[in-house]
Amino acid sequence: MRLRRCTGDAQTSISFDWSRHGCGEVLFLGSERRLRCWSPAREESFQICQLEGETLWSLLKCCPKWTTSSRSAAEVSDSLLLASDDAAFLTGKLCYLSSVGKVEKTISAHQGAVLCAAWSADCSSVATGGEDGHVKIWSRNGLLRLTLTTVDRPVYDLVWSPDGCRVLFCSDNALHVHNVQGTERAIRWKAHAGTILSIDWNSVNGYIVSASEDGRFKVLLHIYMSQVMESDILQIWNENGKTLYTSNNVKSSVAAVSWSPDGHLLAVGFQQKLRLCTSSGDHIICEEIINGEVAKIAWSPDGSIVSVGSRDNELLVFYIHSEWYQLEASQLDNGSIEVKNFLNDAVELLETNSRICKFQLGWDHLVATTRTQCYIFRIFTLTNGRTYVIFTYDGRLQSSIQIGGIDPSAVRFFDGDAVDLCNDSLCVRSLENRKRLECFDPINGRRVDNATILHCYDIVQVTVEQVGTKAGRKVAFVDVNGSCFISRLYAGGCLVKLGKIVQMVKFSDCTGMLLGVQDESLLLWCHPETAFVDAQLLPKTVLKKQSDIGKAARLEGFQGSQAVLRRSDGCLIFCMLNPFSFALHNHLRKRQWEKALQLCRQINDEALWTTVAVEATLSGEVNIARSCYAVINEVEKIEFMNRTNDSFRDVELCLLTGDVEKAEQLYLERKQILEAILLNIDLNCWTRALEIACKQKAYLNFVFGLRQRYLIENDSEESIEKFKQLEGEVEVDWTEVDNLLKAAMRY
């Protein structure tokens, strides 16, 4: 992280905001009422205009770019909003101003000073709060739409929700959430011991941050409850009010907080320091500001620069750097990046012709993007929030995936935890519905319709299996309740719950194993495929490792037998996992069954025995499966295998592993129509049994007979439409039905 400074006019305070032109420009206003602009491209400031009058404007807000209106984006994005108080008349004023300094409209908004104001995401509304305790909603033309609410204390800060339907504001030590349409009940909770000074709402993951005079700042996920109990320290909450993260007191008044546009970073200002944290509260860096206390924090529209206004005459600019193992990349200026190797002290300077908006370092490659180009130094995914662009490492465009049905003005960034990529699949959480996972083919960019997964709760993190075939590709995810689920991506399998109170999960890069973070320990699912074979065996495949990772640790990587985690204090931890499970998977991949059994006998671990037992069952190795089931005391499976008829062994093994479709296919390939029909009847799939009988033109009398007997035994009426349509055409011969049933029972 690199500090750069821009010094304005001599003044006691500074109010500024980022405009939405290109990568952004800083507009700032001083005590002498001079509106100035600082451009990152030219790295210099210049005066725009001198405001007339005696009013001291203490607040400046730039209108976000609006691309869905019939008016041009440039016209709307030029609008500025100034707010302050008129000491002569004791009224707070709002002033609508163009970027060239022309006053469009001035109105009296509040009794007393206007302390806060915010544009909605679509630029159609403005929300204001003042010393009089009123929260008001205005049109972009300055017309009062409604007074949202009134409190008995001043409103120091407010912000719109990401969807533009709610307004969050702070008054005294409490936070309030009000719906603009009035369709939801208002929420209020006591969040701090002191007065809350600053708040912000993350547009990507829904996190809320608040800063207070008590020297603490808190991060919360949007809470759907009427009250949250007071806490004395920084905390991260989930929807049910559970604490996810706790930090120490900063021992000073926290003056400003702000989320980065991509939702990954949080900037916190207190006294003469700027602290940068991750969205989960991990402390990354703390920079000291020599002159003056922090007054305000604002991010550039592309998230590459964070600017800090101090209470003197300076505007400070911070550039972000990136790290990967022994490499560190730092942006020196607009078009150059310095890469350092800490192992050999090598330094290399990389330069571009345009201003760098975003760059990422990883896997021995540096990817830097400007407004129009992407530079690759030395298969990754680029996205603008609506379009996922997949390139190879040589810079060749592989596919471009357009996410439709999204308002272009409402989406600019995406959540990195909500997307994962493997060689043949790109799995993305839907932007329209956070409960739905969508799959795309990275080769041609097409959506895979039969690979959509719909969950009952919001999904917060996704991981895709990196090895194996496309037909058996698996995906795992964690929802807002901390529950972890796994599903086959293309086979249309059901969701299977792996565990609860899980923060993150990640598939291995070289095996099919799955690693998860649960509370303060690591969970390693040695054979996740067991969830689809026999859910009762799944707990026996889990290895639990107690580690000093603390609470709210993030899983950064899972390579080989090594896991990389980042603790809540920002430290990176390298954890070595059980090496025998990886050696076992290597033997199973090569079908070295004897070496796998030898390793299990030497280690004698239940998870290893269960892994071999399930894998042997899937591969049809009955003798090896029986030996492993005997060690883990699965007597019923041994009895099932011993009683299996040799002519039906492969079918019975498919049923044992839960692959009903393959078992039915084997029956039909062998012209064993009766067995295929009975299989579906045993599973209560009456519609499928009738379809087979009609298609094969056989045993229709048998299916109707068993269906009628089933309805009589359960005292119910026919509800399947296909049976109703053929009911008058089929006459049941009960003698033939009983004979066929007896013949089938012999096997």
C-alpha positions in Angstrom: 0.0 0.0 0.0 1.5 3.3 -1.1 0.6 6.8 0.2 0.3 9.8 -2.2 -0.8 13.3 -1.2 -2.7 16.2 -2.9 -2.6 19.5 -1.0 -5.6 21.8 -1.5 -6.1 25.4 -0.4 -5.4 26.6 3.1 -8.5 25.7 5.0 -9.6 24.2 8.3 -11.7 21.4 6.9 -12.3 19.5 3.6 -15.3 17.8 2.1 -14.8 15.7 -0.9 -16.3 12.8 -3.0 -15.4 10.8 -6.1 -17.0 11.6 -9.4 -18.0 8.8 -11.8 -16.0 10.0 -14.9 -13.8 7.1 -16.2 -11.8 5.7 -13.2 -12.9 8.7 -11.1 -11.9 12.2 -10.1 -11.9 13.7 -6.6 -14.0 16.8 -6.2 -13.3 18.7 -3.0 -14.6 21.8 -1.4 -12.7 23.9 1.2 -13.7 26.5 3.7 -13.2 29.3 1.2 -16.0 27.9 -1.0 -13.7 26.9 -3.9 -14.7 23.8 -5.7 -11.6 21.9 -7.0 -10.8 18.7 -8.8 -7.9 16.2 -8.4 -7.4 13.8 -11.3 -5.5 10.5 -10.7 -4.6 10.4 -14.4 -2.9 13.8 -14.3 -2.0 13.7 -10.6 -2.7 17.4 -10.2 -5.6 19.5 -8.9 -7.3 22.5 -10.5 -10.1 24.9 -9.6 -13.5 24.4 -11.1 -15.4 27.4 -9.7 -15.8 29.8 -6.8 -19.1 29.5 -5.0 -20.9 32.7 -4.2 -22.7 33.6 -1.0 -21.8 33.3 2.7 -23.1 29.8 3.3 -20.4 27.4 4.5 -21.0 24.1 2.6 -19.8 21.3 4.8 -21.0 18.3 2.7 -20.3 17.3 -0.9 -21.9 14.3 -2.7 -21.5 13.4 -6.3 -24.3 11.7 -8.1 -23.6 8.1 -9.3 -23.7 7.5 -13.0 -27.2 6.6 -14.2 -27.3 4.6 -17.4 -30.9 3.3 -17.4 -32.5 6.8 -18.0 -33.3 8.3 -21.4 -30.9 11.1 -20.5 -27.3 10.7 -21.2 -25.1 9.3 -18.4 -22.8 12.3 -18.6 -25.6 14.7 -17.9 -26.8 12.9 -14.8 -23.4 12.1 -13.5 -22.4 15.8 -13.5 -24.9 16.6 -10.8 -23.5 17.5 -7.3 -25.2 17.9 -4.0 -24.0 20.4 -1.3 -25.4 20.5 2.2 -24.9 22.8 5.2 -26.7 25.2 7.5 -27.6 28.8 7.3 -26.5 30.4 10.6 -28.6 33.5 10.0 -31.9 31.6 9.7 -31.0 28.4 11.6 -32.0 26.2 8.7 -30.1 23.5 6.9 -29.9 24.0 3.1 -29.4 21.7 0.1 -27.9 23.0 -3.1 -28.1 21.1 -6.4 -25.0 22.1 -8.4 -23.6 21.1 -11.9 -20.0 20.1 -12.2 -19.1 23.5 -13.8 -20.4 25.4 -10.7 -23.8 26.4 -11.9 -26.4 26.5 -9.1 -29.5 24.6 -10.2 -31.6 24.8 -7.0 -31.3 25.7 -3.3 -33.8 24.6 -0.8 -34.3 24.7 3.0 -34.3 21.1 4.1 -34.0 20.9 7.9 -34.2 23.0 11.1 -30.6 23.2 12.0 -27.6 21.8 10.0 -27.9 19.1 7.4 -25.5 16.5 8.8 -25.7 13.8 6.2 -27.0 13.1 2.7 -26.9 10.3 0.2 -27.9 9.6 -3.4 -29.8 6.5 -4.2 -28.1 4.0 -6.6 -30.2 5.0 -9.5 -29.8 8.7 -8.8 -33.6 9.2 -8.6 -33.7 10.2 -4.9 -31.7 11.9 -2.2 -32.0 11.0 1.5 -31.0 13.6 4.1 -30.7 13.7 7.9 -30.2 16.7 10.2 -29.9 18.1 13.6 -33.7 18.2 14.0 -33.9 14.4 13.9 -35.8 14.2 10.6 -34.9 11.8 7.8 -36.3 13.0 4.5 -36.5 11.7 1.0 -36.2 14.2 -1.9 -36.4 13.8 -5.7 -33.4 14.7 -7.8 -35.2 17.9 -8.7 -35.4 19.0 -5.1 -39.0 18.2 -4.3 -39.8 16.6 -0.9 -41.3 13.2 -1.4 -41.8 12.1 2.2 -40.5 12.5 5.7 -39.3 8.9 6.4 -39.2 9.2 10.2 -38.3 11.5 13.1 -36.1 10.7 16.1 -35.4 12.7 19.2 -31.6 13.0 18.5 -29.6 14.3 15.6 -29.0 12.0 12.6 -25.3 11.9 12.0 -25.0 9.6 9.0 -27.2 7.6 6.6 -26.8 5.3 3.6 -29.1 3.5 1.1 -29.4 -0.3 1.0 -27.8 -2.0 -2.1 -31.3 -2.6 -3.5 -32.4 1.0 -3.0 -35.5 0.1 -1.0 -34.3 0.9 2.5 -32.4 3.6 4.3 -30.0 2.9 7.2 -29.3 5.8 9.6 -27.7 6.3 13.0 -28.9 8.5 15.9 -27.3 8.5 19.3 -26.1 4.9 19.9 -28.7 3.1 17.8 -29.0 2.0 14.2 -32.3 2.3 12.3 -33.5 0.6 9.1 -36.6 2.0 7.4 -38.3 0.8 4.2 -38.9 3.7 1.8 -42.2 2.1 0.5 -43.3 1.4 4.0 -43.9 -2.3 3.2 -41.7 -3.6 6.0 -41.5 -3.0 9.7 -38.8 -0.6 10.8 -35.9 -2.0 12.7 -34.0 -0.4 15.5 -31.2 -1.8 17.7 -28.7 -0.4 20.2 -25.3 -0.9 18.5 -22.7 1.0 20.6 -22.2 2.5 24.0 -21.4 5.9 22.6 -22.8 8.1 19.8 -22.5 6.6 16.3 -20.6 8.9 13.9 -20.3 7.0 10.6 -22.0 4.0 8.9 -21.8 2.2 5.5 -23.6 -0.6 3.8 -21.6 -3.1 1.7 -23.3 -3.4 -1.8 -21.8 -6.8 -2.5 -22.3 -9.0 0.6 -24.8 -6.9 2.6 -22.5 -6.2 5.5 -23.2 -3.1 7.6 -20.4 -1.2 9.4 -20.8 1.5 12.1 -18.2 3.7 13.9 -18.7 5.3 17.3 -17.3 7.7 19.8 -16.8 4.8 22.2 -13.7 3.8 20.1 -15.2 0.8 18.5 -16.5 -0.1 15.1 -18.8 -3.0 14.4 -19.6 -5.0 11.3 -23.0 -6.7 10.9 -24.8 -8.6 8.2 -28.2 -7.0 7.6 -30.2 -8.1 10.6 -33.8 -9.3 10.3 -34.6 -8.9 14.0 -36.1 -6.2 16.2 -33.3 -5.9 18.7 -29.6 -6.8 19.1 -28.0 -6.7 22.5 -25.3 -4.2 23.3 -21.6 -5.3 23.0 -18.5 -3.6 24.2 -16.2 -4.5 21.3 -16.1 -4.8 17.5 -18.2 -7.7 16.3 -19.4 -9.2 13.1 -22.9 -10.6 13.2 -25.0 -12.9 11.0 -28.7 -12.6 10.3 -29.6 -14.3 13.6 -27.5 -11.9 15.7 -24.6 -14.4 16.2 -21.2 -12.9 16.7 -18.8 -13.9 13.9 -15.8 -11.6 14.7 -14.5 -9.7 17.7 -11.6 -7.2 17.8 -9.9 -5.1 20.4 -10.9 -1.5 21.3 -9.0 1.1 19.1 -8.9 3.4 22.2 -10.0 6.5 20.3 -13.1 7.9 18.6 -13.6 6.2 15.2 -14.5 9.1 12.8 -15.1 7.4 9.5 -15.7 4.0 7.9 -16.1 3.0 4.3 -16.5 -0.2 2.2 -14.6 -0.6 -1.0 -16.8 -0.8 -4.1 -16.0 -4.5 -4.6 -17.0 -5.2 -1.0 -13.7 -6.9 -0.1 -12.0 -4.2 1.9 -13.0 -1.9 4.8 -11.3 1.4 5.6 -11.5 2.7 9.1 -10.2 6.1 10.2 -9.5 7.1 13.8 -7.3 9.9 15.2 -4.3 10.1 12.9 -4.5 6.6 11.5 -6.1 4.7 8.7 -6.7 1.0 9.1 -7.5 -1.4 6.2 -9.4 -4.6 7.0 -11.0 -7.4 5.0 -14.8 -7.8 4.9 -14.5 -10.4 7.7 -12.6 -8.0 9.9 -9.0 -9.2 9.3 -6.5 -6.4 10.0 -4.3 -5.9 6.9 -2.4 -2.7 7.4 -2.5 0.5 9.6 -1.1 3.7 8.1 -0.3 6.8 10.2 -1.4 10.2 8.9 1.0 12.7 10.2 -0.9 16.0 9.8 -4.4 16.2 11.2 -7.1 13.7 12.2 -9.2 11.7 9.8 -12.4 13.5 8.7 -13.7 11.3 5.9 -12.9 8.3 3.8 -13.9 7.6 0.2 -13.0 5.0 -2.4 -12.5 5.5 -6.1 -15.2 4.0 -8.3 -13.0 1.2 -9.4 -11.8 0.4 -5.9 -8.1 0.9 -6.7 -7.6 4.0 -4.6 -8.8 5.0 -1.1 -8.7 8.7 -0.3 -8.6 10.2 3.2 -9.5 13.8 4.1 -7.9 15.2 7.2 -9.0 18.1 9.2 -6.3 20.4 7.8 -5.5 21.2 4.2 -4.5 17.8 2.8 -6.1 15.0 0.8 -4.2 11.8 1.1 -4.4 9.0 -1.5 -3.5 5.3 -0.9 -2.8 2.7 -3.6 -3.4 -1.0 -3.0 -0.8 -3.7 -3.3 -1.2 -7.5 -3.9 0.7 -10.4 -2.4 1.2 -14.1 -3.4 3.6 -16.3 -1.4 7.1 -14.7 -1.8 5.9 -12.1 -4.4 4.5 -8.6 -3.7 3.1 -6.2 -6.3 2.7 -2.5 -5.5 1.3 0.2 -7.7 3.8 3.1 -7.8 1.7 5.5 -10.0 -1.0 5.4 -12.5 0.6 3.2 -15.1 3.4 1.3 -13.3 3.6 -1.7 -10.9 6.6 -2.8 -9.0 7.0 -6.6 -8.3 9.4 -7.8 -5.6 10.6 -11.3 -4.8 11.5 -11.5 -1.1 13.5 -14.8 -1.6 16.2 -13.2 -3.8 15.4 -9.5 -3.4 14.7 -9.2 -7.2 12.7 -6.2 -8.3 11.0 -5.7 -11.6 9.1 -2.6 -12.9 6.1 -3.2 -15.2 4.6 -0.3 -17.1 1.4 0.3 -19.1 0.3 3.2 -21.3 -3.0 3.7 -19.4 -4.0 4.1 -15.8 -4.2 0.7 -14.0 -7.6 0.2 -12.5 -7.2 -3.2 -11.0 -4.5 -5.8 -10.7 -4.2 -9.3 -9.0 -1.1 -11.4 -8.3 -1.3 -15.2 -8.1 0.1 -18.5 -9.5 3.2 -16.7 -10.8 1.1 -14.4 -13.0 0.3 -10.8 -12.7 -3.0 -9.6 -14.3 -3.5 -5.9 -14.6 -6.5 -4.2 -16.2 -7.0 -0.6 -17.5 -10.3 0.8 -18.8 -9.8 -0.8 -22.2 -7.1 -3.4 -21.9 -6.0 -6.4 -19.9 -2.3 -7.1 -19.4 -1.0 -10.6 -18.5 2.5 -10.8 -17.1 4.3 -14.1 -17.6 -7.2 -20.1 -16.9 -8.4 -17.2 -14.9 -11.7 -15.3 -14.9 -12.4 -11.5 -15.4 -15.8 -9.9 -14.7 -17.4 -6.6 -14.6 -20.3 -7.9 -12.4 -22.5 -8.7 -15.4 -20.1 -10.4 -17.9 -17.6 -13.2 -17.0 -14.7 -13.2 -19.4 -12.5 -16.3 -19.4 -8.9 -16.2 -20.7 -6.0 -18.6 -20.9 -2.6 -17.6 -19.5 -1.4 -16.8 -22.9 -4.0 -14.1 -23.3 -6.3 -15.9 -25.6 -10.0 -15.3 -25.2 -11.7 -18.5 -24.3 -15.3 -17.4 -23.7 -17.5 -14.5 -22.7 -20.5 -15.2 -20.5 -23.2 -12.6 -20.2 -25.4 -12.6 -17.1 -28.8 -11.4 -18.4 -31.8 -9.7 -16.6 -29.6 -7.4 -14.5 -29.9 -3.6 -14.4 -26.6 -2.3 -15.7 -26.6 0.6 -13.2 -27.2 -1.6 -10.2 -24.2 -4.0 -10.6 -20.6 -3.1 -10.9 -18.8 -5.6 -8.7 -19.2 -9.3 -7.7 -18.5 -11.3 -4.7 -15.4 -13.5 -5.2 -16.8 -16.2 -2.8 -19.9 -16.5 -5.0 -18.1 -17.8 -8.1 -15.7 -20.7 -8.7 -14.1 -22.1 -11.9 -12.7 -25.4 -13.0 -11.6 -26.7 -16.4 -15.1 -27.5 -17.7 -17.5 -25.5 -15.4 -18.0 -22.0 -14.1 -20.4 -22.0 -11.2 -21.9 -18.6 -10.2 -24.5 -17.6 -7.6 -27.3 -15.8 -9.5 -27.3 -12.0 -9.3 -31.1 -12.0 -9.4 -31.7 -14.7 -6.8 -29.0 -15.3 -4.2 -30.6 -18.7 -3.5 -29.8 -20.1 -7.0 -26.5 -21.5 -8.4 -26.0 -21.4 -12.2 -23.5 -23.3 -14.3 -21.8 -22.2 -17.5 -19.6 -23.9 -20.0 -16.3 -22.0 -20.0 -15.5 -23.3 -23.5 -18.5 -21.8 -25.4 -19.9 -19.6 -22.6 -23.4 -21.2 -22.7 -25.6 -21.7 -19.7 -26.1 -25.4 -18.7 -29.8 -25.6 -18.0 -29.8 -29.0 -16.2 -27.1 -27.8 -13.8 -29.0 -25.1 -11.9 -29.3 -25.6 -8.2 -32.0 -23.9 -6.1 -31.6 -23.6 -2.4 -34.0 -22.4 0.3 -31.6 -19.9 1.8 -29.1 -17.3 0.5 -25.8 -18.8 -0.6 -22.7 -17.0 0.6 -19.8 -19.2 -0.7 -19.3 -21.7 -3.5 -16.5 -24.2 -4.5 -16.3 -26.6 -7.4 -14.4 -29.9 -7.6 -11.2 -29.5 -9.6 -10.5 -33.1 -10.6 -12.5 -35.9 -12.0 -14.8 -36.1 -15.0 -17.4 -33.6 -16.0 -20.2 -36.1 -15.5 -19.3 -36.6 -11.9 -18.5 -32.9 -11.2 -19.5 -31.9 -7.6 -20.2 -28.5 -6.1 -20.3 -27.5 -2.5 -21.6 -24.3 -0.9 -22.3 -22.6 2.4 -25.5 -20.7 3.1 -26.2 -17.8 5.5 -27.0 -20.2 8.3 -23.6 -21.8 8.2 -24.9 -25.0 6.7 -22.7 -26.8 4.2 -24.2 -28.7 1.3 -22.9 -30.8 -1.6 -24.5 -31.8 -4.9 -23.7 -33.3 -8.3 -23.5 -30.5 -10.8 -24.7 -32.3 -13.9 -26.3 -35.5 -12.7 -29.3 -33.6 -11.2 -28.7 -35.1 -7.8 -30.3 -33.8 -4.6 -28.6 -31.7 -2.0 -26.9 -33.5 0.8 -26.0 -31.7 4.0 -22.4 -32.1 5.1 -22.3 -30.1 8.3 -23.3 -27.0 10.2 -21.6 -24.0 11.7 -19.2 -24.0 8.7 -17.6 -20.7 7.6 -15.9 -21.8 4.4 -15.2 -24.9 2.3 -12.8 -25.5 -0.6 -12.0 -28.5 -2.8 -8.5 -29.7 -3.2 -6.6 -28.8 -6.3 -5.3 -32.4 -6.9 -7.9 -34.7 -5.2 -11.6 -34.9 -4.7 -11.3 -34.1 -1.0 -13.1 -31.2 0.6 -11.7 -29.0 3.4 -13.9 -26.8 5.6 -13.5 -24.3 8.5 -15.8 -25.0 11.4 -15.5 -22.8 14.4 -11.8 -23.1 15.4 -11.1 -26.4 13.7 -10.6 -27.8 10.2 -12.8 -30.6 8.8 -11.4 -32.8 6.0 -14.0 -34.8 4.1 -11.8 -37.6 2.7 -14.5 -38.9 0.3 -17.3 -36.4 -0.4 -18.8 -38.9 -2.9 -20.0 -40.9 0.1 -22.8 -38.4 0.6 -24.5 -39.8 -2.5 -23.7 -43.4 -1.8 -24.7 -43.7 1.9 -25.2 -40.6 4.0 -24.8 -42.7 7.1 -21.2 -43.5 6.2 -20.4 -39.8 5.6 -19.4 -38.9 9.2 -16.9 -41.8 9.1 -15.0 -40.1 6.3 -14.3 -36.9 8.2 -11.0 -36.0 9.7 -11.1 -33.2 12.3 -8.0 -31.2 13.0 -7.8 -28.8 16.0 -5.7 -25.8 15.0 -4.8 -22.4 16.4 -6.7 -20.5 13.7 -9.1 -18.6 15.9 -12.6 -17.6 15.1 -13.7 -16.3 11.6 -10.6 -17.6 9.9 -10.8 -17.6 6.0 -9.6 -20.4 3.9 -7.3 -18.9 1.3 -6.0 -22.0 -0.4 -5.9 -25.8 -0.4 -3.0 -27.2 -2.4 -1.9 -30.7 -1.9 -1.8 -31.6 1.8 -1.3 -27.9 2.8 -4.1 -25.5 3.7 -3.5 -21.7 3.8 -5.7 -19.7 6.2 -5.9 -16.1 7.2 -6.8 -15.5 10.8 -9.0 -12.7 12.1 -5.9 -10.7 13.0 -4.6 -10.9 9.4 -1.9 -13.5 9.9 -1.4 -16.2 7.3 -1.3 -19.7 8.7 0.0 -22.8 6.8 -1.6 -26.0 8.1 -0.3 -29.5 7.2 -3.2 -32.0 6.8 -3.1 -35.7 7.2 -0.7 -36.9 4.4 -1.9 -40.5 4.5 -5.3 -39.5 3.0 -3.6 -37.9 0.1 -1.3 -41.0 -0.4 -4.5 -43.2 -0.3 -6.2 -41.1 -3.0 -3.1 -41.5 -5.1 -3.3 -45.3 -4.8 -7.0 -45.3 -5.6 -6.6 -43.1 -8.6 -4.1 -45.7 -10.0 -6.3 -48.6 -9.0 -3.6 -50.0 -6.7 -6.0 -51.7 -4.3 -3.4 -53.8 -2.5 -1.2 -50.8 -1.7 -4.4 -49.0 -0.5 -5.3 -51.9 1.8 -1.7 -52.1 3.1 -1.7 -48.4 3.9 -5.1 -48.7 5.7 -3.7 -51.6 7.8 -0.6 -49.6 8.8 -2.5 -46.5 9.8 -5.7 -48.2 10.9 -7.9 -45.0 10.6 -11.6 -45.3 10.2 -11.8 -42.5 7.6 -9.2 -44.3 5.4 -11.1 -47.7 5.6 -14.4 -46.0 4.8 -12.8 -44.2 1.8 -11.5 -47.5 0.3 -14.8 -49.3 1.1 -16.9 -46.7 -0.8 -14.5 -46.4 -3.7 -14.3 -50.2 -4.0 -18.1 -50.4 -4.1 -18.3 -47.8 -6.8 -15.6 -49.7 -8.8 -17.3 -53.1 -8.4 -14.5 -54.6 -6.3 -16.7 -56.7 -4.1 -14.1 -58.6 -2.2 -12.1 -55.5 -1.2 -15.3 -53.7 -0.3 -16.4 -56.6 2.0 -13.0 -56.5 3.8 -13.2 -52.8 4.4 -16.8 -52.9 5.6 -15.9 -55.7 8.1 -13.3 -53.4 9.7 -15.7 -50.5 10.1 -18.5 -52.9 11.4 -20.9 -52.4 8.5 -22.4 -55.9 8.8 -25.6 -55.3 6.9 -23.6 -54.3 3.7 -21.6 -57.4 4.0 -24.7 -59.5 4.2 -26.2 -57.7 1.2 -23.1 -58.5 -0.9 -23.0 -62.1 0.2 -26.7 -62.7 -0.8 -26.3 -60.9 -4.2 -27.0 -63.1 -7.2 -24.1 -63.2 -9.6 -26.3 -62.4 -12.6 -27.6 -59.3 -10.8 -24.4 -58.2 -9.0 -23.7 -55.2 -11.0 -27.3 -54.0 -10.7 -27.3 -54.6 -7.0 -24.1 -52.7 -6.6 -25.6 -49.7 -8.4 -28.5 -49.8 -6.0 -26.1 -50.1 -3.0 -24.3 -46.9 -4.2 -27.6 -45.1 -4.8 -27.4 -45.0 -8.6 -31.0 -46.0 -9.4 -30.9 -44.6 -12.9 -28.0 -46.8 -13.9 -29.6 -49.9 -12.3 -32.8 -49.3 -14.3 -30.7 -48.8 -17.5 -28.9 -52.1 -16.9 -32.3 -53.9 -16.5 -33.6 -52.4 -19.7 -30.5 -53.2 -21.7 -30.9 -56.9 -20.6 -34.6 -56.8 -21.6 -35.5 -57.5 -18.0 -38.6 -55.3 -18.2 -40.4 -56.8 -15.2 -37.4 -56.1 -12.9 -37.1 -52.5 -14.1 -40.9 -51.9 -13.4 -40.6 -53.5 -9.9 -37.6 -51.3 -9.2 -39.6 -48.1 -9.8 -42.6 -49.5 -7.9 -40.4 -50.2 -4.9 -39.2 -46.6 -5.0 -42.8 -45.4 -5.3 -42.1 -44.1 -8.8 -45.4 -45.1 -10.3 -45.3 -42.7 -13.3 -42.0 -44.0 -14.4 -43.2 -47.6 -14.0 -46.2 -46.9 -16.2 -44.0 -45.2 -18.8 -41.7 -48.3 -19.1 -44.8 -50.6 -19.5 -46.3 -48.4 -22.2 -43.1 -48.0 -24.1 -42.2 -51.7 -24.0 -45.8 -52.7 -24.5 -45.6 -55.2 -21.8 -46.8 -55.8 -18.2 -49.4 -52.9 -18.4 -51.9 -55.2 -16.6 -49.3 -55.9 -13.9 -48.7 -52.2 -13.2 -52.4 -51.4 -13.0 -53.0 -54.3 -10.7 -50.3 -53.3 -8.2 -51.5 -49.7 -8.4 -55.1 -50.6 -7.5 -53.9 -52.8 -4.7 -51.7 -49.9 -3.4 -54.6 -47.5 -3.4 -56.9 -50.0 -1.6 -54.3 -50.6 1.1 -53.7 -46.9 1.7 -57.5 -46.0 1.4 -56.8 -43.3 -1.2 -58.0 -42.3 -4.7 -56.1 -42.1 -7.9 -54.2 -38.8 -8.3 -51.9 -39.6 -11.2 -53.3 -38.3 -14.5 -51.8 -40.9 -16.7 -53.4 -43.7 -14.7 -56.8 -41.9 -14.9 -56.5 -41.7 -18.7 -55.8 -45.4 -19.2 -58.1 -46.7 -16.4 -61.0 -47.7 -18.7 -58.7 -49.3 -21.3 -56.9 -51.9 -19.0 -58.7 -54.8 -17.4 -56.7 -56.3 -14.5 -56.1 -60.1 -14.5 -55.4 -60.8 -10.8 -54.2 -64.3 -11.5 -51.5 -63.1 -14.0 -50.5 -60.4 -11.5 -49.9 -62.8 -8.7 -48.0 -65.2 -11.0 -45.7 -62.5 -12.2 -45.1 -61.3 -8.7 -44.2 -64.8 -7.5 -41.9 -65.2 -10.4 -40.1 -62.0 -9.6 -39.7 -62.9 -6.0 -37.7 -66.0 -6.9 -34.8 -63.8 -7.8 
